[in-house]
């Protein structure tokens, strides 16, 4: 199971809160600039299916948690900072960088600086 999703579901269950899962995708503009024909609705549908499939195993262990998934076509830091404006807690993952401790990536670092609520950084392993 994914430790970040586990933590987020546990926190939501503990506080009786709705869990909003945000998946931000920035490559959309890059594809258009490169001259590709892009079907934004199809991309969003495909991404939503992947996101839902990723959290389904954890959701089954927390059937009482209401989940809203949000696919956002913008920079991850912007999307998560915007989502934090109406959140009680923002949960993000730290990548395993093969050192003894997880390291903050650029997205995590940016979110910590721009979030409008507390941020929980969860090691991805």
C-alpha positions, 0 to 999 in steps of 0.5 A, spaced: 500 500 500 501 507 499 504 510 505 501 517 503 494 514 501 494 510 508 496 516 512 491 521 508 485 516 509 487 515 516 487 522 518 480 523 514 477 517 518 480 520 525 477 527 524 471 524 520 473 529 514 472 528 507 478 526 503 480 530 497 485 527 492 488 532 488 492 530 481 495 535 478 498 534 471 502 540 467 504 536 461 498 538 457 501 545 455 507 542 453 504 537 448 500 543 445 506 547 444 509 541 441 504 541 436 500 535 438 493 535 438 490 534 445 483 531 447 483 534 454 477 531 456 480 524 454 486 525 458 482 527 464 478 521 464 484 517 463 488 520 469 481 520 473 481 512 472 488 511 474 487 516 480 481 512 482 485 505 481 491 507 485 486 509 492 481 503 491 485 498 495 486 503 501 479 506 500 476 499 501 479 499 508 476 506 510 469 505 507 466 511 511 471 516 508 468 520 503 473 521 497 473 527 492 478 526 486 480 532 483 484 532 476 487 539 475 491 541 469 496 546 472 503 545 476 502 541 482 505 546 487 499 551 484 494 546 484 496 543 491 497 550 494 490 552 491 487 546 494 490 548 501 486 554 502 480 550 504 483 544 507 485 542 514 491 538 512 495 537 506 498 530 505 504 530 500 509 524 499 517 525 500 521 521 495 526 516 497 532 518 494 537 512 496 539 516 502 538 514 509 532 519 510 527 521 505 528 528 501 524 533 499 523 534 492 521 541 488 514 540 489 514 538 496 518 544 498 514 548 494 508 546 497 511 547 504 512 554 502 505 556 499 500 552 503 495 555 507 494 549 512 498 544 516 502 540 511 504 532 513 510 530 509 510 522 509 516 518 506 513 514 500 516 507 502 
